[in-house]
């Protein structure tokens, strides 16, 4: 389960220097060129892995990333846009300071995740995939995050929380500091 935590921290950290390209960093470019281009007859076949890497690095897909990807894959920006907009997992707006992943899979559901999610939505006025107006929280309902023994469980910027109660978790979210440290949060 450690890799999940690491993966989910990564976009958040990278995003603190938000708004500027290059969106295809040297590391991303190298991985795509070395690992994916040789596998396929056409460069555009690397589109999905490319955008997964962009998402993991930046937390979202900025318009500039579409342009850069088009140049790298040698297709038009419109073609790139069409392809990526097809996938629900890609986001096109920056996330809030705190990315809240609440598990809604079976073990967590049986232990009350639905009530936790409902309370977050009610208190913070957001739906799944949405960010609060103050930019603090983005809610993602996610599938099993490997923390079933802590059900219902959640991650806040990669830090593990659980078992959750609706009131307890809302209190935790409300107590998050406006300025975050760089080593994750929670207990
Ligand atoms: S079902 Fe929620 S962490 Fe596994």
Boltz pocket constraint, residues with backbone or C-beta under 6 A from the ligand:
constraints:
  - pocket:
      binder: B
      contacts: [[A, 103], [A, 104], [A, 105], [A, 106], [A, 107], [A, 108], [A, 109], [A, 143], [A, 144], [A, 145], [A, 146], [A, 147], [A, 148], [A, 149], [A, 151], [A, 152], [A, 153]]
      max_distance: 6.0
